[in-house]
Amino acid sequence: MNRQVLGKDNGMLFIFEEGSTPCFWMKDTQIPLSIAFISKTNTIVKIADMQPLSLTEHCSGQPIVLALEVNKGWFEQNNIKVGDKILSIKRIN
């Protein structure tokens, strides 16, 4: 990623084929991030905090269709937790 900063309420959305069980790592990522794995029912099934430059894998553990990376702690600061539903995501290409 090689970014030094991610905007306060910005994130990176990853879209997967239905049934994917992806894993993420932080190689070449300079900033701490949190990731939410989101099922096809728009339910958050897992949230993980990830450390910069780590090769530790953070896997969804079950089939998902979306993963959302944000600044570390953003989900907690916004009282978003596992089991919550995502109502909409603004996509900017």
Rosetta blueprint (number, residue, H / E / L):
1 M L
2 N L
3 R L
4 Q L
5 V L
6 L L
7 G L
8 K L
9 D L
10 N L
11 G E
12 M E
13 L E
14 F E
15 I E
16 F E
17 E E
18 E E
19 G E
20 S E
21 T L
22 P L
23 C E
24 F E
25 W L
26 M L
27 K L
28 D L
29 T L
30 Q L
31 I L
32 P L
33 L E
34 S E
35 I E
36 A E
37 F E
38 I E
39 S L
40 K L
41 T L
42 N L
43 T E
44 I E
45 V E
46 K E
47 I E
48 A E
49 D E
50 M E
51 Q L
52 P L
53 L L
54 S L
55 L L
56 T L
57 E L
58 H E
59 C E
60 S L
61 G L
62 Q L
63 P L
64 I E
65 V E
66 L E
67 A E
68 L E
69 E E
70 V E
71 N E
72 K L
73 G L
74 W H
75 F H
76 E H
77 Q H
78 N L
79 N L
80 I L
81 K L
82 V L
83 G L
84 D L
85 K E
86 I L
87 L L
88 S L
89 I L
90 K L
91 R L
92 I L
93 N L
